[in-house]
């Protein structure tokens, strides 16, 4: 039977405050900007069915702030209002429901500034996930068809309208999916 992993100080982070700079090791030095989760495997260019067009485009979003908001049962309406107001105030943000009483929020630092003061400890919790999530964008006229090959979800516009989201899995990989436009999806995955 294997022994449990040993945790070192570098593997932990304080829960009392959010870090202001997110760092990812590159080589022997620590950079102040986040590195792409795709790393060197993502090669820019045109591949596949070039004559007819691929029908999908893969990209990556770099949000300054990603968090999960959980509301206590007695304050669901209050938290829904806060999320809606903050989302409307900062146009470069998104917040979508991922489960009962839970939302995923992502955006600029302005969104964080608009959101945090409005959420009280009596309403629920706000957990910063910026260090632990990567957001990919899949878009194009064939995006629904491609994603339906990966996930057991109805991606039609009627079943999955714009500005909605959900949490699902592809085999053992947990994802949270948001539809910002008719032919585009943000896919949030764990970052390792």
Secondary structure by P-SEA (a helix, b strand, c coil): ccccccccccccccccccccbbbbbcccccccccccccccccccccccccccccccccccccccbbbbbbbccccaaaaaaaaaaaaaacccbbbbbccccbbbbbbcaaaaaacccccccccbbbbbccccbbbbbbbccaaaaaaaaccccccccccccccccccccccccccccccccccbbbbbbbcc
